[in-house]
Amino acid sequence: MDGNGDDPRSDTYDGALGEAAALAHRWLSGMRDAPIPPSATIEQVKDVLGRTLPDRGPAAPLVLSRLAEAVEPGLIRMHSPRFYGWVIGGAQPAALGADWLVSSWDQNSALRNVTPGVVAAEEVAGEWLLDLLGLPESAEVGFVTGATMATFVGVVTGRDAVLRAAGWDVRANGLTGGPRVRFLAGEERHGSVDDAGRFAGLGTPSLVAADEQGRMRTDALRAALTAGDGPTVVCLQAGNVHSGSFDDLAGAIDVAHEAGAWVHVDGAFGLWAAAAPGLRHLTAGLAGADSWGTDAHKTLNVPYDSGVAIVAEAMALHSSFSQQAAYLPSSTEGSDPSDRVPELSRRARGVPVWAALARLGREGVAELVQGLADAAAALAAGLRTVPGVSILNEVVYTQVCVSFGDDETTRQVGAKLDAAGVVFASPSRWQERAVLRFSVSNWLTDATEVERTVEAVRAAVGAVR
């Protein structure tokens, strides 16, 4: 037995990592066919974990075995190719392996001079992302926790830039006493945009009317901008969470820039459409914005956490987030990672992004993104063959929003799907009706999994009716 319960220093990495690898393999082997919903409650998991901290614990492998025994029944299989909830992807093997290495290397990737290995990998990943997404080469990329923080980075940088243009230094003076910053977003923006506005001190955004697919109306944006003046930040959307639709980025960016506004694009899952030739038209005009946010965990299928914040003007980004201290050996040859994100201490979360891109290559990324959109189209076509199903959105990307008639029937079908455990679609409300939302985000969702999904839905509808 590796280690003992008396001296933690007797534990070895071989024993702990060997046990972890075996447990991970067991979990991942159920990816395609194991039931999706959790089977244990929080209280049941706590009972198995143990309520009382022992005086001495067992050796590391036993701790890990006990952890898996307790926690796995309380896990939802988000990595299943038939999990369509909340726009959550899985984890490609190369990216997962890189994530294990990142934990093993245990580098604080804040400063170029201190950890050049992981910083180099992150910088290359950032350069590749700019190339794939057609964004300016001069833009800078920061790796944050998720799309919420990516939008926060863009909004804060924009806030500071428009205030600076109005003659107010928010870094020195704060917000109090300065000009009020108008914050505009579409009626169907994601809730993370509201969070970013609150965190940035801008409050809830003023909402701009959207069309029936959730796309911000450019004429309404023009009217909103004309109705007021002063420093302004506008948040556009690349990929509506219900319909998958994209704002008219080219038109809206032009209108916003005419008014002197900073434009941030929330592209949590939709920004990746720019990497697929067959979908690139959805993002026309994207490169004209001032900042962008996305989440590599969603469409690229990199393990949590993996948000990406991109800002066109490097100095604006650095002005908002750089930190200096006598004990920090800041780089003299380029910006430090800490100049681009709110955190000083963080893991090298950009390394798994490098691994995913290195494994896929340009064509592989395009095939991945196009494959998800194709699977969504096939899913919509299959669901239309199920009696009583209505597809409510134009399926232009990866989202399929479904009603089964009245609200109660829709909720019952969702409950039957949950109980069967083969498919998970997230319940929501859109266009004043209950819906089930299928977000096709997993790299393993292919024609076979789509067919299994349609048959599971057909069975659930039959059970309800």
FENTASUL-V357818 format. One record per backbone hydrogen bond with DSSP energy under -0.5 kcal/mol. CO is the residue of the C=O (numbers start at 0). NH is the residue of the N-H. If there is no record, write none. Layout:
CO/NH ; CO/NH
This chain:
6/3 ; 6/9 ; 7/10 ; 9/2 ; 11/15 ; 12/16 ; 13/17 ; 14/18 ; 15/19 ; 16/20 ; 17/21 ; 18/22 ; 19/23 ; 20/24 ; 21/25 ; 22/26 ; 23/27 ; 24/28 ; 26/29 ; 27/30 ; 29/33 ; 35/76 ; 40/44 ; 41/45 ; 42/46 ; 43/47 ; 44/48 ; 45/49 ; 58/61 ; 58/62 ; 59/63 ; 60/64 ; 61/65 ; 62/66 ; 63/67 ; 64/68 ; 65/69 ; 66/70 ; 67/71 ; 70/73 ; 71/74 ; 72/38 ; 72/39 ; 75/77 ; 76/79 ; 79/82 ; 81/83 ; 81/423 ; 83/425 ; 83/438 ; 84/87 ; 86/88 ; 91/95 ; 92/96 ; 93/97 ; 94/98 ; 95/99 ; 96/100 ; 97/101 ; 98/102 ; 99/103 ; 100/104 ; 101/105 ; 101/106 ; 106/108 ; 107/109 ; 107/110 ; 109/337 ; 110/114 ; 114/118 ; 115/119 ; 116/120 ; 117/121 ; 118/122 ; 119/123 ; 120/124 ; 121/125 ; 122/126 ; 123/127 ; 124/128 ; 125/129 ; 126/130 ; 127/131 ; 128/132 ; 129/133 ; 129/134 ; 130/133 ; 135/138 ; 139/310 ; 141/143 ; 141/308 ; 143/306 ; 144/305 ; 145/149 ; 146/150 ; 147/151 ; 148/152 ; 149/153 ; 150/154 ; 151/155 ; 152/156 ; 153/157 ; 154/158 ; 155/159 ; 156/160 ; 157/161 ; 158/162 ; 159/163 ; 160/164 ; 161/165 ; 162/167 ; 163/166 ; 167/169 ; 168/172 ; 169/173 ; 174/177 ; 179/181 ; 181/232 ; 182/205 ; 183/234 ; 184/207 ; 185/188 ; 189/192 ; 189/193 ; 190/194 ; 191/195 ; 192/196 ; 193/197 ; 194/198 ; 195/199 ; 196/201 ; 196/202 ; 197/200 ; 205/184 ; 207/186 ; 208/216 ; 210/213 ; 214/210 ; 215/217 ; 215/247 ; 216/220 ; 217/221 ; 218/222 ; 219/223 ; 220/224 ; 221/225 ; 222/226 ; 224/227 ; 230/181 ; 231/261 ; 232/183 ; 233/235 ; 233/263 ; 234/185 ; 235/265 ; 236/238 ; 236/246 ; 237/269 ; 239/243 ; 242/395 ; 244/238 ; 244/239 ; 246/248 ; 247/251 ; 248/252 ; 249/253 ; 250/254 ; 251/255 ; 252/256 ; 253/257 ; 254/258 ; 255/258 ; 255/260 ; 256/259 ; 261/233 ; 261/263 ; 262/289 ; 262/290 ; 263/235 ; 263/265 ; 264/266 ; 264/292 ; 265/237 ; 266/270 ; 267/294 ; 269/272 ; 270/273 ; 271/274 ; 272/275 ; 274/276 ; 275/278 ; 275/279 ; 278/281 ; 279/282 ; 280/283 ; 282/285 ; 283/249 ; 284/287 ; 285/288 ; 289/311 ; 290/264 ; 291/309 ; 292/266 ; 293/307 ; 294/297 ; 294/298 ; 295/301 ; 300/91 ; 305/295 ; 306/143 ; 307/293 ; 308/141 ; 309/291 ; 310/139 ; 311/313 ; 312/316 ; 313/317 ; 314/318 ; 315/319 ; 316/319 ; 316/320 ; 317/321 ; 324/327 ; 326/328 ; 327/329 ; 335/338 ; 336/339 ; 336/340 ; 343/345 ; 345/108 ; 346/348 ; 347/350 ; 349/353 ; 350/354 ; 351/355 ; 352/356 ; 353/357 ; 354/358 ; 355/359 ; 356/360 ; 359/363 ; 360/364 ; 361/365 ; 362/366 ; 363/367 ; 364/368 ; 365/369 ; 366/370 ; 367/371 ; 368/372 ; 369/373 ; 370/374 ; 371/375 ; 372/376 ; 373/377 ; 374/378 ; 375/379 ; 376/380 ; 377/381 ; 378/382 ; 379/383 ; 381/384 ; 382/385 ; 384/386 ; 385/388 ; 389/391 ; 389/402 ; 392/394 ; 393/395 ; 397/439 ; 399/401 ; 399/437 ; 400/391 ; 400/392 ; 401/435 ; 402/389 ; 403/405 ; 405/409 ; 406/410 ; 407/411 ; 408/412 ; 409/413 ; 410/414 ; 411/415 ; 412/416 ; 413/417 ; 414/418 ; 415/419 ; 416/420 ; 416/422 ; 420/35 ; 423/83 ; 425/436 ; 427/434 ; 429/432 ; 432/429 ; 434/427 ; 435/401 ; 435/437 ; 436/425 ; 436/438 ; 437/399 ; 437/439 ; 438/440 ; 441/444 ; 443/445 ; 445/449 ; 446/450 ; 447/451 ; 448/452 ; 449/453 ; 450/454 ; 451/455 ; 452/456 ; 453/457 ; 454/458 ; 455/459 ; 456/460 ; 457/461 ; 458/462 ; 459/463 ; 460/464
